[in-house]
Amino acid sequence: MSVLRFCFRRIAAAVSLRHALPLILLLAGLGITFILWRAASESAAQSAQSGFVFRAREANENILQHLRTYEELLHGTAGLFAASVSVERDEFRAYIDALLLPERYPGIQGMGYMLKLPTDTHAHEAAMHKEGFDDYRVWPPARDGMRTAVVYLEPFSGRNMDVLGYDAYTDATRRDALLQSMDSGKIVVTGKVRLVQENEHDVQSGFLMFLPVYRNHVPHDTVEQRRTNIVGWIYAAFRMNNLMRDIRGLRGGNDLDIKIYDGVELSGAALLYDSNPRISLSDSRQKLRYDAILDAGNHRWTVVATAYPTDWRTAGYTRAHFILWGGVGISLLLSLLAWSFLRDRAHALEAADRAYHLALYDTLTGLPNRQLAIERLTQSLAHARRNGGKVGLLFVDLDKFKPVNDQHGHAVGDMLLRAIAKRLRECVRDVDTAARVGGDEFVVLLPDIDGKSGAGVVAEKIREAMALPFEIAGHHLEIAASIGVALYPDDALDENDLLLRADRAMYHAKHGGRNAVRFVQEVC
């Protein structure tokens, strides 16, 4: 009876193990897969955020660059008045025609000259009649205060012909800009206006840019002198959609929306431009947003860039999904192998080793991943505390890597990462650890290092190695590396602080011109 009981227990134990071990492996594999998938997804999200912010900043810089170009046009036209006793209509037209506005500056509606008039405008109107403008009048009527009139506007055709004689001082928004420009002597941009040129077809928001013109050879250093000697304003008129249409980074599309508001209030009344009306600021799905204040001709614009995260999926998301489904497949495969070959311990150990490697090593480069790098860093710090040694940590971020993916594809980018990993291994000792912790980010752990000088030698060696050209799949690729160096115990006493300080030092290296090494002591 005891023999039967013993045999029964052995059979039950074998059956239990046969069912339990595959389940344990499956759960472990799925857990590892989840960790790797989450890390890859976070990396892809960070990459999408970085690309989005770059595009938004690029768009803002392009807006400012266009406005500076038009400011230079106004200053150049003002020089024409400064060099002449008087600028006749034909001279003004010839000058503006020479600028080739429609071809070279398509965003501008027209450039003109606005004259400051006395309250009684009859003499001025009579002079314009003698020039051949029989129906000319200063309009709209005003009871008191300063009077102005548009006397030159080029190109003088189409919508622009309706502006002749217009008194901008009668409109509060234009008046504020005129007075501010007159008193400061600088270019001033108006708030949001509807241009006189607008009709019922293709109505757009607009704004104007004013530059005062003073009498020649008289002082205008003080506000009182400027008010006394003002004769008029050079100005430019802009229809907002036309201006923004040719600015790189603002073309309407499905991935990025640029909204420009007059001032700092984000309201429909203040909206100057919207490249993609389908995207709403109140949309709960919207996660990517970048706000900036632009100073446009002594006037503030608020530029809001937004996008749906789903529109910014990159190859990183594809890799994350590959890791997810690949990991699930591997987990199932390991479970089946364990079920089929439970009695063969060699197969079981091999499967466990693969799972271990998958958890602690980067699948692309074969380098240790973030988890293994932190474990080794913790061990190195513990050893250094016991023995009074020093530990160096290098945070390496690749420069000019993103253009490789954009221009040659991610397959070439992956091959380049493997080549970079090989060079990193060649730059360090056997006891050191080179690990990949992000898309184009690496760390190098230097246990028992000879202080700052020893870490500096390794960092410079890596920087020089990364600056050498790579020959990848027939492409001649050139990148560089920005490296931050932190030392234990000089800069930090634990692994998290050491990583943080090395990361900050790297960012100083990158922002200081890239392809450089920076120590923590140099940036604190």
C-alpha positions in Angstrom: 0.0 0.0 0.0 2.8 2.4 0.8 4.5 1.6 -2.5 1.3 2.5 -4.4 1.0 5.7 -2.4 4.6 6.7 -3.2 4.1 6.1 -6.9 0.9 8.0 -6.9 2.6 11.0 -5.3 5.4 10.9 -7.9 2.9 10.8 -10.7 0.9 13.7 -9.2 4.0 15.8 -8.7 5.1 15.3 -12.3 1.7 16.2 -13.7 1.5 19.3 -11.5 5.0 20.4 -12.6 4.0 19.8 -16.3 1.1 22.1 -15.9 2.6 24.7 -13.6 6.0 25.4 -15.3 4.6 26.4 -18.7 2.1 28.7 -17.0 4.8 30.3 -14.9 6.9 30.8 -18.0 4.0 32.2 -19.9 3.2 34.7 -17.2 6.9 35.7 -16.8 7.3 36.1 -20.6 4.1 38.3 -20.7 5.4 40.3 -17.8 8.8 40.9 -19.5 7.0 41.7 -22.8 4.8 44.3 -21.0 7.9 46.0 -19.5 9.7 46.1 -22.8 6.6 47.2 -24.7 5.9 50.0 -22.2 9.5 51.2 -22.4 9.4 51.2 -26.2 6.0 53.0 -26.2 7.3 55.7 -23.8 10.3 56.2 -26.0 8.1 56.5 -29.1 5.9 59.0 -27.2 8.9 61.1 -26.2 10.2 61.0 -29.8 6.8 62.2 -31.1 6.7 65.0 -28.5 10.2 66.1 -29.4 9.4 66.1 -33.2 6.2 68.0 -32.5 7.9 70.7 -30.4 10.6 71.0 -33.0 8.0 71.6 -35.8 6.1 74.1 -33.6 9.3 76.1 -32.8 10.4 76.0 -36.5 7.0 77.5 -37.5 7.3 80.3 -34.9 10.8 81.2 -36.1 9.6 81.2 -39.7 6.7 83.6 -38.8 9.2 86.0 -37.1 11.6 85.7 -40.0 8.9 86.7 -42.5 7.8 89.7 -40.3 11.5 90.9 -40.0 11.8 90.7 -43.8 8.7 93.0 -44.2 10.1 95.3 -41.5 13.2 95.7 -43.6 11.0 96.5 -46.6 9.4 99.4 -44.7 12.8 100.7 -43.5 14.1 100.6 -47.1 11.0 102.5 -48.3 11.5 105.1 -45.5 15.0 105.6 -46.8 13.6 106.7 -50.1 11.7 109.5 -48.3 14.8 110.4 -46.2 16.9 110.8 -49.4 14.4 113.1 -51.2 12.8 116.5 -50.6 9.5 114.9 -51.7 8.6 111.6 -53.2 6.3 111.9 -56.1 3.7 109.2 -57.0 5.7 108.0 -60.0 8.8 107.7 -58.0 7.0 105.7 -55.3 5.5 103.4 -57.9 8.8 102.8 -59.6 10.5 102.0 -56.3 7.8 99.5 -55.2 7.6 97.9 -58.7 11.4 97.3 -58.4 10.8 95.3 -55.3 8.7 92.8 -57.2 6.3 92.3 -54.3 4.0 89.7 -55.9 6.9 87.5 -56.9 9.3 87.9 -54.0 6.9 88.8 -51.2 3.6 87.0 -52.0 2.2 87.5 -48.5 1.9 91.3 -48.7 -1.3 92.9 -50.0 0.3 96.2 -50.7 2.7 99.0 -49.6 1.7 102.5 -49.3 2.2 106.0 -47.9 -0.3 107.6 -45.5 -0.1 111.4 -45.1 -0.9 113.3 -41.9 -3.4 116.0 -42.7 -4.8 119.1 -41.0 -8.3 119.0 -39.7 -9.5 120.8 -42.8 -8.9 118.5 -45.7 -10.3 120.6 -48.5 -6.9 121.9 -49.8 -5.5 118.4 -49.8 -8.5 117.0 -51.7 -8.3 119.9 -54.3 -4.6 119.0 -54.9 -5.5 115.4 -55.5 -8.2 116.5 -58.0 -5.5 118.3 -59.9 -3.6 115.1 -60.1 -6.5 113.6 -62.0 -8.3 111.8 -59.1 -11.6 113.6 -59.7 -13.7 111.6 -57.3 -11.0 111.6 -54.5 -12.1 112.4 -51.0 -10.8 111.8 -47.5 -13.0 109.2 -45.9 -14.8 108.3 -43.7 -15.8 111.7 -42.3 -14.5 112.7 -38.8 -15.6 115.7 -36.6 -12.3 116.4 -34.9 -8.8 115.2 -34.1 -5.9 114.3 -36.4 -6.7 113.4 -40.0 -4.8 111.0 -42.2 -5.2 109.8 -45.8 -3.7 107.0 -47.9 -2.2 108.8 -50.9 0.1 106.1 -52.4 -0.6 102.4 -52.5 1.1 99.9 -54.7 0.3 97.8 -56.6 -2.5 100.3 -57.4 -5.0 97.8 -58.8 -7.8 95.5 -57.9 -8.8 95.7 -54.2 -6.1 98.3 -53.5 -7.8 100.9 -55.5 -10.6 101.1 -52.9 -8.2 102.3 -50.2 -7.2 105.7 -51.7 -8.1 108.6 -49.3 -8.9 106.2 -46.4 -8.4 107.9 -43.0 -6.9 105.2 -40.7 -7.1 107.5 -37.7 -10.9 107.1 -37.6 -10.5 103.4 -36.6 -9.6 102.8 -33.0 -7.3 99.8 -33.7 -5.4 101.6 -36.4 -5.3 104.8 -34.5 -3.6 103.2 -31.5 -0.9 101.8 -33.7 -0.4 105.1 -35.6 0.1 107.0 -32.3 2.4 104.4 -30.8 4.5 104.4 -34.0 4.6 108.2 -34.1 5.7 108.6 -30.5 8.2 105.8 -30.5 9.7 106.2 -34.0 9.5 102.5 -34.5 7.6 100.0 -36.6 4.3 99.0 -34.9 1.9 96.3 -36.0 -1.8 96.9 -35.5 -4.2 94.5 -33.8 -6.6 92.3 -35.8 -8.5 94.4 -38.4 -10.6 93.9 -41.5 -8.7 95.5 -44.3 -10.5 98.1 -46.4 -9.6 95.9 -49.4 -11.9 93.1 -48.1 -15.1 92.5 -50.0 -17.6 89.6 -49.6 -15.3 87.2 -51.4 -12.6 85.3 -49.5 -12.8 87.5 -46.4 -9.7 87.2 -44.3 -8.4 88.7 -41.1 -5.7 91.2 -41.6 -3.2 93.6 -39.9 -1.1 96.6 -40.9 2.5 97.6 -40.2 3.3 101.3 -39.7 6.6 103.1 -39.8 6.6 106.9 -39.2 8.2 109.4 -41.6 9.4 112.7 -40.1 10.5 116.0 -41.8 14.0 115.8 -43.1 16.8 117.7 -41.4 14.9 118.4 -38.2 15.3 116.6 -34.8 12.9 114.0 -33.7 14.7 112.6 -30.6 11.9 113.3 -28.1 8.2 112.4 -28.2 7.3 116.1 -28.5 9.7 116.6 -31.5 8.2 113.5 -33.2 4.7 114.7 -32.8 5.6 118.1 -34.1 7.6 116.9 -37.1 5.5 113.8 -38.2 4.5 114.0 -41.9 3.1 110.6 -42.5 3.6 106.8 -42.3 5.0 104.1 -44.6 2.8 101.1 -44.2 2.1 97.6 -45.4 -1.2 95.7 -45.4 -1.4 92.0 -44.9 -4.2 89.5 -45.4 -3.4 86.8 -42.9 -4.1 83.6 -44.8 -2.2 84.9 -47.8 0.8 85.8 -45.6 0.9 82.5 -43.9 0.2 80.3 -46.9 3.9 80.3 -48.0 5.5 80.2 -44.6 7.3 76.8 -44.2 5.8 74.9 -41.3 2.3 76.6 -41.4 0.9 74.8 -44.5 -2.4 73.2 -43.5 -2.3 69.5 -43.0 -3.7 66.7 -40.9 -0.8 66.4 -38.4 -0.2 69.9 -37.1 -2.4 72.9 -36.5 -1.2 76.5 -36.0 -3.6 79.0 -34.5 -2.5 82.6 -34.2 -4.3 85.0 -31.8 -4.1 88.7 -31.6 -2.7 89.5 -28.1 -2.8 86.9 -25.3 -6.5 86.1 -25.2 -7.4 82.8 -26.8 -10.8 83.6 -28.1 -12.7 83.4 -31.4 -12.7 87.2 -31.7 -8.9 87.3 -31.4 -8.3 84.5 -33.8 -6.1 85.8 -36.7 -5.2 82.5 -38.4 -6.1 78.8 -38.2 -4.2 76.4 -40.5 -6.4 73.4 -39.6 -9.9 74.3 -38.2 -10.7 70.6 -37.7 -8.5 70.6 -34.6 -10.2 72.3 -31.6 -8.4 73.5 -28.5 -11.2 72.0 -26.4 -10.9 68.5 -28.0 -10.4 66.0 -25.2 -8.3 63.7 -27.5 -5.8 66.4 -28.0 -2.6 65.8 -26.1 0.2 67.6 -28.0 0.2 71.4 -27.6 2.9 74.1 -27.6 2.1 77.8 -26.8 4.4 80.7 -27.6 4.2 84.5 -27.4 5.7 86.3 -30.4 6.6 90.0 -30.4 5.5 91.2 -33.9 6.4 94.8 -34.4 5.9 95.9 -30.8 2.7 93.9 -30.7 2.0 90.5 -29.2 0.7 87.4 -31.0 0.0 84.1 -29.2 0.8 81.1 -31.4 -0.7 77.8 -30.3 0.5 74.6 -32.1 -1.6 71.5 -31.5 -1.9 68.0 -32.9 -3.5 64.7 -32.3 -1.0 62.1 -30.9 -2.3 59.5 -33.3 -1.1 61.7 -36.2 2.5 61.6 -34.8 3.0 57.9 -34.7 6.5 57.1 -35.7 8.5 54.0 -36.3 9.0 53.8 -32.6 5.3 52.9 -32.2 5.8 50.2 -34.9 8.7 48.8 -32.9 6.7 48.9 -29.7 3.9 46.9 -31.4 6.5 44.5 -32.8 7.9 44.0 -29.3 4.4 43.4 -27.9 3.3 40.8 -30.4 6.8 39.4 -30.8 7.0 39.1 -27.0 3.6 37.4 -26.8 4.6 35.0 -29.5 7.9 34.2 -27.8 6.1 33.7 -24.5 3.7 31.3 -26.0 6.5 29.5 -27.8 8.5 29.2 -24.6 5.4 27.8 -22.8 4.9 25.2 -25.6 8.6 24.3 -25.5 8.4 23.8 -21.8 5.3 21.7 -22.1 6.8 19.5 -24.8 10.3 19.2 -23.5 9.9 19.4 -19.8 12.0 16.4 -19.2 14.9 17.9 -21.2 16.6 20.3 -18.7 19.0 21.6 -21.4 16.1 23.0 -23.4 14.5 24.5 -20.3 17.7 26.3 -19.3 18.2 27.6 -22.8 14.6 29.0 -22.9 15.2 30.7 -19.5 18.5 32.2 -20.8 16.7 33.7 -23.8 14.1 35.2 -21.6 16.8 36.6 -19.3 18.6 38.1 -22.2 15.5 39.6 -23.6 14.8 41.3 -20.3 18.2 42.8 -19.7 19.7 43.4 -23.1 18.7 45.7 -26.0 17.3 43.6 -28.9 18.8 45.8 -31.6 22.3 46.5 -30.5 22.9 43.6 -28.0 24.1 46.1 -25.4 22.7 46.0 -21.8 19.5 47.9 -21.4 18.5 50.6 -18.8 17.5 48.0 -16.2 20.8 46.1 -16.4 22.8 49.3 -16.5 21.2 50.6 -13.3 21.8 47.2 -11.6 25.5 47.3 -12.4 25.7 51.0 -11.4 24.1 50.1 -8.0 26.7 47.3 -7.5 29.6 49.6 -8.6 28.5 52.3 -6.1 28.3 49.8 -3.3 31.8 48.5 -4.1 33.1 52.1 -4.2 31.6 52.9 -0.9 33.3 50.0 0.8 36.6 50.6 -0.8 36.7 54.4 -1.1 36.9 54.3 -4.9 35.4 56.4 -7.6 32.8 55.6 -10.3 32.3 57.5 -13.5 29.0 57.7 -15.5 28.9 59.0 -19.0 25.5 60.0 -20.6 25.9 59.9 -24.4 23.3 61.4 -26.7 23.8 61.2 -30.5 23.8 64.4 -32.5 22.3 64.5 -36.1 20.9 61.0 -35.7 17.2 61.9 -36.5 18.1 63.2 -40.1 19.5 59.7 -40.8 16.2 58.1 -40.1 14.3 60.8 -42.0 16.5 60.7 -45.1 17.5 57.0 -45.3 14.9 55.2 -43.4 14.8 53.3 -40.1 16.5 50.2 -41.5 19.7 52.3 -42.1 19.2 54.0 -38.7 19.1 50.6 -37.0 22.3 49.4 -38.8 23.9 52.7 -37.7 22.9 52.1 -34.1 24.5 48.6 -34.2 27.7 50.1 -35.6 27.7 52.8 -32.9 27.3 50.0 -30.2 30.3 48.3 -31.7 32.4 51.4 -31.5 31.3 52.0 -27.9 32.5 48.5 -26.9 35.9 49.2 -28.5 36.2 52.5 -26.5 35.8 50.9 -23.0 37.4 48.3 -20.8 36.1 44.8 -20.2 35.0 45.8 -16.7 33.1 48.9 -18.0 29.4 48.7 -19.2 28.1 50.5 -22.3 24.3 50.4 -22.4 21.5 51.7 -24.6 18.9 53.5 -22.5 16.8 55.1 -25.2 16.4 55.6 -29.0 19.7 57.4 -29.5 20.9 57.6 -25.9 23.6 55.5 -24.2 25.3 55.4 -20.9 28.8 54.2 -20.1 29.6 53.0 -16.5 33.2 53.3 -15.5 33.8 51.4 -12.1 37.1 52.1 -10.3 38.0 55.1 -12.5 40.8 57.4 -11.8 38.6 60.4 -11.1 37.9 63.2 -13.5 41.0 62.7 -15.6 40.3 59.0 -16.2 36.6 59.7 -17.1 37.6 62.5 -19.4 40.0 60.3 -21.3 37.2 57.7 -22.0 34.7 60.5 -22.8 37.0 62.1 -25.4 37.8 58.7 -26.9 34.1 58.1 -27.4 33.4 61.5 -28.7 36.2 61.2 -31.3 35.0 57.7 -32.3 31.5 58.9 -32.9 32.7 61.8 -35.0 34.4 59.5 -37.5 32.3 58.7 -40.6 30.2 55.6 -40.8 29.8 53.6 -44.0 26.3 52.0 -43.8 24.6 50.2 -46.7 26.4 52.4 -49.3 25.7 55.6 -47.4 28.4 57.9 -46.0 27.0 59.0 -42.6 28.4 61.6 -40.2 27.1 62.1 -36.7 28.5 63.2 -33.4 27.9 62.8 -29.7 27.2 65.2 -26.8 28.5 63.6 -23.6 27.8 64.5 -19.9 30.1 63.2 -17.2 29.2 62.7 -13.6 31.5 61.2 -10.9 30.8 59.4 -7.6 31.2 60.7 -4.9 32.2 64.1 -6.3 28.9 64.9 -8.0 26.3 62.5 -6.5 26.0 59.8 -3.9 23.3 57.5 -5.4 22.5 56.1 -8.8 19.4 58.2 -9.5 21.2 61.5 -8.7 24.2 60.4 -10.7 22.1 59.6 -13.8 20.3 62.9 -13.5 23.4 65.0 -13.2 25.1 63.2 -16.1 21.9 63.8 -18.2 22.0 67.5 -17.3 25.6 67.8 -18.2 24.9 66.2 -21.5 22.1 68.7 -22.3 24.6 71.5 -21.6 27.0 69.9 -24.0 24.2 69.7 -26.6 22.9 73.2 -26.1 26.5 74.5 -26.1 27.1 73.5 -29.7 27.0 69.7 -29.6 29.9 67.3 -30.3 31.3 68.1 -26.8 32.1 66.7 -23.4 30.8 68.5 -20.3 31.5 67.6 -16.6 28.9 68.3 -13.9 31.3 70.7 -12.2 31.4 72.8 -15.4 27.6 73.4 -15.6 26.6 73.7 -11.9 
